[in-house]
């Protein structure tokens, strides 16, 4: 899966969560546990980056064996690189937000 589709899925999940929480209904705790949360979104995105990396490595091996073209390998590696850079920037933003919260006076 490419990075734009990862972002679109994350935005759609966030939109669904916002619509559900803004509806004004009382939510059953069991139902709330069944909903996707931020931790699950991050975990799923990280797993997807790892699987993209493995797919890019597989394409590189296929190219060495003559089963794939250079264009396919370069595209797979570039998509994985963008996805990894996105994950690193999200991590940096989360750490910066945590540090800012920790500096707040109580």
Secondary structure, 3 states (H helix, E strand, C coil): CCHHHHHHHHHHHHHHHHHHHCCCCCCCHHHHHHCCCHHHHHHHHHHHHHHHHHHHHHHHHHHHCCCCCHHHHHHHHHHHHHHHHHHHHHHHHHHHHHHHHHHCCC
